[in-house]
Every structure is written in structure tokens, then in C-alpha cells.
């Protein structure tokens, strides 16, 4: 089985090809270009690195969110179009779960944080035990202060692009109880997404492109601004 995995949920973008039990190729970019410029060239490059062509793909994996509203729309639209065109199943996982799973094996609490802007983070808390983990809080969009109150005095491994913005504040508040993922493990990776979803596809439990929806934890900035300008009205009437 060949799985094409795609992530454009945050500031970075990545594509991976999974086949025969392992990630065969993974392209990861943090270039500042828009995901609309990156997505299909990354797909073509990853396929080329494995010697496969698009017709070889048996399933599509994509992150559903939370994250950048524009990035999520680009990633989901690309993944759904590929699934429809190829006639193959598709499945999603949240960007928070992909981030946390990328830290395994680990023992303790894992807290992915994505920069949600407006002084908030998208986050959840997972308790890991070796190669497995369970979610014990979230997902939610909250302030850093509220998150730090929630984690309390526990030892926590943080991951996600929120570290780039809030890492110093977390360290100041938690001291040596805070640990931070480094290198590519800090960010959402399509390779980790493919590995999570491979068992689902192998079991024949994928969905159709019509079943897939984005996972938003709050309304977009555009909707919030519209509601401020139109108090008492609904954008969806």
C-alpha cells in the first residue's frame, strides 16, 4: 500500500510517501512561501524520490486542524481533490495529535501548542506511556496563562510552532519542569501523520472525500471582524 500524507496546517508544510511499513520519502519546508505554492510541487517531488507516480497512491492522509484557516483550506482541498480524482480513501488526524505522536516513545505529559494568534494557543494535553498516549485535556484555544495554570507543576514536554513564540515565557514560568521538542520534531510532520493513519487504511477504514471536514477550534478572523461590524446579525442567515 502507498499512502500520500499532506500537512499545511501551520507555518510549515510537508508531504510524505508511506509504503510497505515505513516512510519512504518526506519533504518538509519552512520557507515562508504560501502553501498554495508549495503543496503540489512537494507532492511531485516526494513521488519522484520514491520512483512512484500518482496512480500508485492507494490512500490520502491529511491534517484536519486546528491551525491556519487558509493553510487548512489549501491542504484539505488538495487532499480531497486527489482522493476524488484517484478514487481512493482519505482519512484525517488533528495537527495536535500528530505533533504529540511525533514525540513517542516518551513517558509523561506531552503538550502540543500551535500559535493561534490573538494571544492564544491551540493545544491539548496527552499522557504518554512508551509508544502509546491518551488525551487528558483539550483540544482547545486558550491563553498561555490559562494553559500554564492547567498543566500546574507537572513535568511537560512541549512541541509545536507555539514554542517559537511562547517558549521563553513557558520556561520562565515552569523552569526545569518544561522541556521542548527540537529539530523537525517541533513541527507537524506528514511522515508522523502517515504512520498514525497507516493501520486505519490497512484495516479498510478510510473515508470518502465527501466525509472530510476541517477541525476549527474557533471562528476565523474574517468572521470575527464581520460580527464586530454587524452586532446582532448572523453571517449565516
C-alpha positions in Angstrom: 0.0 0.0 0.0 1.1 3.5 -0.9 -0.1 6.4 1.3 0.3 10.1 0.4 0.3 12.3 3.5 -0.1 16.1 3.4 0.1 18.8 6.1 -0.4 22.5 5.5 -2.0 23.3 8.9 0.6 25.7 10.2 3.6 27.8 9.2 5.4 24.7 7.8 4.3 22.4 5.1 5.2 18.7 4.5 4.4 15.8 2.3 5.3 12.1 2.8 5.0 8.9 1.0 4.5 5.8 3.2 4.8 2.3 1.7 5.4 -1.2 3.0 5.6 -0.3 6.6 7.7 2.8 6.5 8.0 6.4 5.4 9.9 6.2 2.1 10.1 10.0 1.4 9.3 13.1 3.3 9.5 16.7 2.1 9.5 19.4 4.8 9.5 23.1 4.1 9.6 26.2 6.3 10.3 28.8 3.6 7.7 31.5 4.1 6.0 30.8 0.8 2.3 30.2 0.8 1.1 26.6 0.9 -0.7 27.0 -2.4 2.8 27.4 -4.0 4.3 24.5 -2.1 1.7 21.7 -1.9 1.7 20.2 -5.4 5.4 20.7 -6.1 6.1 18.8 -2.8 3.8 16.0 -3.9 5.6 15.7 -7.2 9.0 15.7 -5.5 8.1 13.1 -2.9 6.7 10.8 -5.6 9.8 11.3 -7.7 12.1 10.4 -4.8 10.3 7.1 -4.4 10.1 6.3 -8.1 6.3 6.1 -7.8 3.7 8.0 -9.8 0.4 9.5 -8.6 -1.5 6.4 -9.9 0.4 4.3 -7.4 -1.3 6.0 -4.4 -3.8 3.9 -2.5 -4.9 6.3 0.2 -4.6 10.0 1.2 -3.8 11.3 4.7 -4.3 14.9 5.7 -4.3 17.0 8.9 -7.8 18.4 9.7 -6.7 21.2 12.0 -6.6 23.2 14.2 -4.2 25.7 12.6 -4.1 28.3 9.9 -7.5 28.8 8.4 -6.0 29.4 4.9 -3.5 26.6 5.3 -6.2 24.1 6.3 -8.4 25.0 3.4 -5.5 24.6 1.0 -4.4 21.2 2.4 -7.9 19.8 2.7 -8.9 21.0 -0.8 -5.8 19.4 -2.3 -6.2 16.1 -0.4 -9.9 15.8 -1.2 -9.3 16.6 -4.9 -6.6 13.9 -5.1 -8.8 11.4 -3.3 -11.7 12.1 -5.6 -9.6 12.0 -8.7 -7.8 8.8 -7.8 -10.9 7.2 -6.3 -9.0 6.3 -3.1 -9.9 6.5 0.6 -8.9 9.5 2.7 -8.5 10.0 6.5 -7.5 12.7 8.9 -6.0 13.3 12.2 -5.7 16.6 14.1 -2.5 18.5 13.9 -2.3 18.3 17.7 -2.4 14.5 17.8 0.2 14.3 15.0 2.5 16.7 16.9 2.2 14.7 20.1 2.6 11.3 18.5 5.8 12.5 16.9 7.4 12.7 20.4 6.9 9.0 21.1 8.3 6.9 22.7 8.0 9.0 25.8 6.8 8.8 29.4 5.0 11.7 30.8 2.8 14.6 29.7 3.1 16.0 26.1 1.6 19.4 25.3 1.5 20.5 21.6 0.9 24.2 21.2 0.2 26.0 17.9 0.2 29.7 17.6 -3.4 30.7 17.3 -2.7 34.4 17.3 -4.8 36.9 19.4 -2.5 35.8 22.3 -3.9 32.3 22.3 -2.6 28.8 21.5 -4.4 25.8 20.1 -3.5 23.0 22.5 -4.3 19.7 24.1 -2.5 17.6 26.8 -1.6 14.0 26.3 -0.3 11.4 28.8 2.3 9.2 27.1 3.5 5.8 28.3 6.2 4.4 25.9 4.7 4.0 22.5 1.1 4.9 23.5 -0.7 8.0 24.7 -4.2 9.2 25.8 -5.6 12.7 25.6 -6.4 14.1 29.1 -7.3 17.7 28.2 -8.4 19.7 25.2 -8.4 20.3 22.4 -9.0 24.0 23.0 -8.0 27.5 22.1 -6.8 29.3 25.3 -4.4 31.9 26.5 -0.9 30.8 27.6 -1.7 31.8 31.2 -4.7 29.5 31.3 -2.7 26.7 29.8 0.1 27.1 32.4 -2.5 27.1 35.2 -3.9 23.8 33.7 -0.6 22.0 33.5 0.3 23.1 37.0 3.6 21.8 38.4 3.8 18.6 36.2 6.8 17.9 34.0 5.7 18.6 30.5 7.2 18.2 27.0 6.1 21.0 24.7 6.1 20.8 20.9 4.6 22.8 18.1 5.3 26.2 16.5 3.9 27.9 19.6 7.3 27.3 21.2 8.8 29.8 18.8 6.5 32.5 20.2 5.9 31.4 23.8 8.9 29.2 24.7 10.7 31.8 26.8 7.6 32.6 28.7 6.9 28.9 29.4 10.5 28.4 30.6 10.3 31.4 32.9 7.1 30.2 34.4 7.9 26.4 34.7 11.7 26.3 35.0 13.2 22.8 34.7 9.7 21.3 34.6 9.3 22.4 30.9 11.0 20.6 28.1 10.9 21.5 24.4 11.0 19.4 21.3 13.8 20.2 18.9 14.5 19.9 15.2 11.8 18.7 13.0 10.0 17.1 16.0 9.0 20.6 17.0 6.7 20.8 14.0 3.8 18.9 12.4 5.2 16.3 10.1 3.4 14.4 7.3 5.6 11.4 8.0 4.2 11.1 11.5 0.7 11.6 10.1 1.2 8.7 7.6 2.4 6.4 10.4 -0.6 7.1 12.6 -3.1 6.5 9.8 -1.5 3.5 8.1 -3.2 1.0 10.4 -6.6 2.6 9.6 -6.1 2.3 5.9 -4.7 -1.2 6.2 -7.9 -2.2 8.0 -10.0 -0.7 5.2 -11.4 2.0 7.5 -10.7 5.1 5.4 -13.4 7.6 4.5 -14.5 9.2 1.2 -13.6 12.8 0.2 -17.2 13.8 0.9 -16.8 12.9 4.6 -13.8 15.1 5.4 -14.3 18.4 7.1 -11.8 20.9 8.7 -11.5 20.9 12.5 -11.7 24.5 13.7 -11.5 25.5 17.4 -12.8 29.0 16.8 -14.1 31.2 14.0 -11.8 32.8 11.5 -10.5 36.3 11.9 -12.6 37.4 8.9 -15.8 36.1 10.6 -15.0 37.7 13.9 -14.3 41.0 12.3 -17.6 40.8 10.3 -19.5 40.1 13.5 -17.9 43.1 15.2 -19.1 45.4 12.3 -22.6 43.8 12.3 -23.7 43.4 16.0 -26.8 41.2 16.5 -26.6 39.8 12.9 -25.6 36.4 11.8 -23.3 35.8 8.8 -25.0 32.5 8.1 -28.7 33.8 7.9 
